[in-house]
Amino acid sequence: MAAQPPAFSAGASAEREESRLVMPKLKTNKAAAKRFKVTGKGRVRRPKGGLNHCMQEKSKKRLRRLRKNDMVDKSLEKHVKRLLPYG
């Protein structure tokens, strides 16, 4: 009887060994990705709240101001960046 060849070649074994050494990919929190963007300098930008309902009671000046983006506070920036590992 002839000897059976190995189940996988040496090349496949080397690939598996290499993939074991690579760190796993991190998952982005999709809810945070939709709400926050990281600027070029590394700060985190966020939209302002309060622009969803009861608009007729708010002044035009206030509504204009709410349209603009704002920055996340420095104390919370680290928490948001953890949710956006590739942001």
Secondary structure per residue as TSV (DSSP state, phi and psi in degrees):
chain	resnum	aa	ss	phi	psi
A	1	M	-	360.0	141.8
A	2	A	-	-82.9	147.6
A	3	A	-	-73.3	141.8
A	4	Q	-	-74.9	138.8
A	5	P	-	-70.8	157.7
A	6	P	-	-62.1	154.9
A	7	A	S	-63.6	-31.6
A	8	F	S	-142.2	153.6
A	9	S	-	-79.2	172.8
A	10	A	H	-65.9	-32.5
A	11	G	H	-63.2	-42.9
A	12	A	H	-65.8	-36.7
A	13	S	H	-64.6	-40.4
A	14	A	H	-65.7	-39.0
A	15	E	H	-62.9	-42.9
A	16	R	H	-64.0	-40.7
A	17	E	H	-62.4	-42.1
A	18	E	H	-67.2	-40.3
A	19	S	H	-68.7	-24.2
A	20	R	H	-72.4	-26.9
A	21	L	H	-82.5	-19.5
A	22	V	S	-80.3	138.7
A	23	M	-	-66.8	148.9
A	24	P	-	-71.9	155.9
A	25	K	-	-71.6	148.4
A	26	L	-	-94.9	144.9
A	27	K	-	-91.7	135.1
A	28	T	-	-80.7	136.1
A	29	N	-	-74.8	112.5
A	30	K	H	-67.5	-32.3
A	31	A	H	-64.3	-41.1
A	32	A	H	-70.7	-36.5
A	33	A	H	-63.0	-31.2
A	34	K	H	-78.3	-21.0
A	35	R	H	-103.4	-29.0
A	36	F	-	-122.8	149.9
A	37	K	E	-132.3	142.4
A	38	V	E	-94.4	129.4
A	39	T	-	-77.8	174.4
A	40	G	T	-61.9	-32.7
A	41	K	T	-85.3	-3.2
A	42	G	S	97.8	-1.5
A	43	R	-	-75.8	161.9
A	44	V	E	-110.5	125.5
A	45	R	E	-97.6	144.0
A	46	R	E	-142.2	153.3
A	47	P	E	-78.6	155.5
A	48	K	-	-81.1	148.9
A	49	G	S	-89.7	171.1
A	50	G	-	91.7	21.8
A	51	L	-	-120.1	28.4
A	52	N	S	-104.5	-38.9
A	53	H	S	-150.9	171.6
A	54	C	-	60.4	40.2
A	55	M	G	-69.1	-33.6
A	56	Q	G	-65.9	-19.5
A	57	E	G	-88.4	-12.6
A	58	K	S	-95.6	145.5
A	59	S	-	-71.3	157.5
A	60	K	H	-61.9	-37.7
A	61	K	H	-62.7	-42.4
A	62	R	H	-66.4	-41.2
A	63	L	H	-64.9	-39.1
A	64	R	H	-62.7	-42.3
A	65	R	H	-66.3	-34.8
A	66	L	H	-73.0	-19.6
A	67	R	H	-67.7	-27.5
A	68	K	S	-76.1	161.4
A	69	N	E	-86.2	162.0
A	70	D	E	-131.5	169.7
A	71	M	E	-101.5	147.1
A	72	V	-	-72.4	143.0
A	73	D	-	-62.0	148.0
A	74	K	H	-56.5	-35.1
A	75	S	H	-69.8	-23.9
A	76	L	H	-102.7	-8.8
A	77	E	H	-57.0	-41.4
A	78	K	H	-62.3	-38.4
A	79	H	H	-67.1	-41.6
A	80	V	H	-68.9	-40.5
A	81	K	H	-65.3	-28.4
A	82	R	H	-65.9	-32.2
A	83	L	H	-76.7	-20.2
A	84	L	-	-118.3	74.3
A	85	P	T	-64.6	-26.0
A	86	Y	T	-111.4	16.7
A	87	G	-	-83.7	360.0
